[in-house]
Amino acid sequence: MHSVEKIIVIPSGFFNSSDYKQIAYYVEQTLDMFSEQAYIQMGEKQQPISNFTEAF
């Protein structure tokens, strides 16, 4: 797999914003969503995943 690295600078004020608080709450609520048997599937191919980052 080939990828391009991209660096994004997030202003420090973002981490005190209501948007960030909503994201943090969502992450907290979905931490236990993935079990050891979780996977994504495309056609016949399956890929094990353990979090949203791996799913995307």
PyMOL commands that set and color helices and strands:
alter all, ss='L'
color gray80, all
select helices_A, chain A and resi 12-16+18-30+52-55
alter helices_A, ss='H'
color red, helices_A
select strands_A, chain A and resi 39-42+45-48
alter strands_A, ss='S'
color yellow, strands_A
deselect
rebuild
show_as cartoon
